[in-house]
Amino acid sequence: MTERLPSGADSAVAAADLRWMRFDRARVFSWAQSIGIIVLLAVIFATPGFLAKPSILSFLTTVSFIGCVAIGMTLITISGNIMSFALGATVGVTAMVFILASNWLGFGFGLVVGLLFGSLLTGLQGLMIGWVRANPIIVSIAALALIYGLTQAFAEKGTIYADPGIFPASVKGKVGGVPIEFIMFVLSALIAQFILSFTRFGRNLFMVGSSFRAAEAVGVNTWRTITGAYLWAGFFTSLAGIMLAVRYDAANMDYGVAYDYDAIAAVLVGGTAIGGGHGSAVRAFAGAMVIAAVQVMLLLRGLRQEWQYLAAGLIVLAVIILQARGSGR
Amino acid sequence: MAGPGLGRSDASGGQFLQSVLSVHGVSKTYPGVIALRDVSFSLAPGEIRALCGENGAGKSTFVKILMGIIQPDSGSIAINGQIQFVREPQQAQALGLGLVAQELSLAPHLSILDNIWLGSTEVPFLHRRASFRMRAQQALATLGLADWHLDRPVNSLSIGQRQLIEIARLLAREARVLILDEPTATLSDADIERILGILKGLRAQGRSIIYITHRLGEVFELCDSVTVLRNGQHVATQPVSEVTREHLVEQMLGRSFKDMYPQAATRADQGIRMAVDGLHVPGVLQDFSLIAPRGRIVGIAGQIGSGANMVTRSLAGLVPSATGSVTIDGRPMRLGSVPRCVARNVLFVSDDRAAEGLFPQMTVLDNLVATRLDASSQMGVLSWPALRRLGVSLAERVGVDRHRLQSPSTTLSGGNQQKLLFGRALASKEAGVLLMNEPTRGIDVGARAEIYRIMRELCDRGAALIMTSSDLEEVVGIADIVITLYRGRVVARYEGDGIAMSSILADITHPTQAIA
């Protein structure tokens, strides 16, 4: 090394001295992230009973609910609008609307009404953000309060029960040993990834998220694109709500509690950039798998709900720190 | 201690004054790229040194090494004869180096005083001390700005005035070597004059300046000597008096300087592409009219604040308050919506490449095809092979390496990024209207010539081009028709041989006559 340097000994000293300074930060932090995930997976798989059938089935359903919301959240994140805090409440309220509609005119009607309701509810927020240019975080917090307020006012008893036998047996079972929820989740991820990768709308979404002004300047219809992102986010979120309602034959606003937070954690762990313009449904899928695995592990280790929040919080914190330090200069 | 950098004198080393800054054999390699190779450099007190080179020549790497933002792989830096290992910008500051970066780094809502001391390591926790106030006032006075009030918020200042605050910030920290990275790129002519005058004053006080610019006029007006870098290597350092403009461009390009501007329009006039009548933007632009023939470049000249850039922005559909009648090929077009304008093939290249042009997280390919998604999709579903083919052909036509198509767009140099934006305009099948603000701002000579070539290619296909530029040399060199603006009103219109630098300059600074 030294003899290659033409400018003499002092430069060589300088070079040796400087070598310590040249740790590539981005690389170090991305290594740290990978190691963190590997350690986490090791702890998860080492948990007694994790690889047993009941806990795997529980994992596959848990991940599906979180995952569908995370896919919706990913679309919002990619569109450059960071996060929505109203998706958990949307899960709850969609479950209620779905059961009411099913009780009235049957499962098929309930399904259509539930999906439409959830999509429009979130799409309306998208309209506020895309067209009125309101702050996305404020809009989602306002929507959260509105949804809780209205449901409290109208559903006094809290829980709505489905009429017995209203759901066909086929939607409550398994296909080839795999819970139907998980199949829906995989399908959702595929559909979302198709939208992102292969449609004009998906491409517009990345452009708007990457640079709103540049997208405007090349003629992308920005408000329609953002509204579209929220419509789809609502669609995937309401799917989670409907699946929950089918599973428990009931709906309650509490069903949605913490789903938005788990979804945010899943999006971040998956590595979707919080600033927008970058990300994928596949990443949301992977992130949801990690978060759900942690939750199942904590349950198996006998830790209560509170510890799950704590764990999710710590994971998000770690990811945020790693992402910020890794990409920042 | 005699630094080794002084042992081997470089081309400017005739002076016997001790160098205030001496760089010896600095190299820096990034994965796959040699950014700097064995560059030596020394700067005397009271010297203004121009640092020239194409984008990617290594200028910014050099500056970052001086400021301790990155560390060199080898080589040494001596400041006032002492070898220093500059590990971080704060240390560089303490050693008397100061940088005014290309992008302003002021906090707009804070006062001038706060901005001057922002980020200084000298300032204790409670900083409102009289001594800091006094030193800030002195710094302003050095710049001839003693009458400015320190408590004025920075957002009440013009861009040119803000640039002066950046310089005052360095002076307040007692910088002996000021590094200015294209300080005039965003300024109007009047502001440029003022800055150049102030810099000459600083030289008289014995401060040294490293002046990075793409504008050769400023090199000859302001600087004592010029260092040229090319492909990370030192090409030459010479007194300005011993070099000609052509020679300097040749050193930067590494090849002989052929005519920078392509031939004027050759194609016969084929009628009017775009006609604008009574364009009005409240408070900015009044009763502007324009006729843009096919195959011609219309240049709109005006200082910052003249409304010139609002003409193009309005016609691109980016200004909701713009009114006026616009026809394209005889058919009317409504203003105020970009998608509507894009549908009529009216495309826009912004002067703010970073914020309004590029999609930073996206690849070169995705950036190139951004305006042509419709043509490569069916029922809203994109065809990746079609997009790829389009991207490859566009990359070839604008002269961007096709192997970079999958790289993030931010890894390209400024000149290549600008070529991407022009590639979008080439992508459309039919020739339309291309609106450009400052088409060559902040890009090097080589890329500049490429951009002019692309502009002429668009003309040959029958497009009408409308551009604004604060670089008058460029307006005279490339435009077929020139319209001058002063404070939102048209002053005059010139065509062909009638286009002359002197009358344009006179129009945009002190209009004598106004024709509607």
Interface residues (C-beta under 8 A of the other chain):
Chain A: L5 P6 S7 G8 D10 S11 A12 A14 A15 D17 L18 M21 R22 F198 T199 R200 F201 G202 R203 N204 F206 M207 G209 S210 S211 R213 A214 A215 E216 A217 V218 G219 V220 N221 A273 G275 G276 G277 H278
Chain B: P4 H24 G25 D38 Q71 P72 D73 S74 G75 S76 I83 F85 R87 A316 L318 V338 P339 C341 V342 A343 L347 F348 S350 D352 A355 E356 G357 L358 F359 P360 Q361 M362 D366 A370 T371 L373 D374 S377 G380 V381 L382 W384 R424
